[in-house]
């Protein structure tokens, strides 16, 4: 019993330390898209068939505008991930 309490306290202290010293950034839609592209060794031009032209690809990657709902759906299907990864949280 005493060991369980000690272990629980230790876990809480470790979690608190990690939160304060090593926060995990949630990123944003463009960084998520860039990460997925990097993981698959893709170039901007590889997304033109998905989004229809180079303009939206460039605007999104340069963080000039958010990803639209229909674009998020297409990207999610292409990358095989959840659509929410590409949508801004409100």
N, C-alpha and C positions, 0 to 999 in steps of 0.2 A: 504494500500500500504506500509506504513512504517513498519507494522508488518511483512509483507512478506519478506522485505529486511532484517529485524532483524533475522527472522527465518532462512533464507538462510545463513546469516553470521554465526549464531550459529551452523548450521549443518556443515558448512565447518570447523569451528574451532574444533568441536567434532571429525570429521573424521581425521583431521590432528593430533590431540592429540592421538587418538587410533592407528593410523599408526606408530607414533613415540614411543609410550609407550607399546603398546600391539600388536606387529606384529604377523600376522598369518603365521605360518610355513606351506609351501606347502608339506613338507615331501618328501618321495621318494617312489619308487615302492615297496620296501620291507616293509617299514613302513605302506604303504597302505594295503598290503596283511596281515600283522600282525594285523592291526586294524580290518579288515573285519573278520579275524579268531576269534579274541577276542570277537567281537560283536555277533558271532554265536556260541561261546564256542567250537571252533574247535581246534584240535591238529594237529601237523605237519603230523601225519599219515593219517589224514582225507583227505589230499591233494594228497597222493600218487596215488590214482586211477585217479585223474585229470591230473597229470603231468607225470605219468608212472613209477616213482620210487622215492625212498627217496632222492637220490642224488640231483636232481634239486630243490626239495623242500628245502632241507637244504642249498644249495648254495645260493638260492634266499633270504631266510630268514636271512642268515648270511651276506647278502649284498656282496657276493663274485663274483657275476656276475649278469648282467641285465636279465630281463625276455625277452625271445624270443617272436617274433610276434605270433607264433602259440600257445605258452603257455599263452600269454596275452588273446588271443581269448578264450581259454578253461576256464581260470580263470574268465573272464568276464561273460561267459555263466553260470558258476557254481555259482558265487556270484550275478548274475543279475545286473551288473553294466556296465558302459562304458569301453571299452577295453583300452582307453587312460590312465586310472588310473594306469595301470601297465607298461606303456611304458615310457622310459626316453624321456624327451623333449630335442630336439637338439638345 
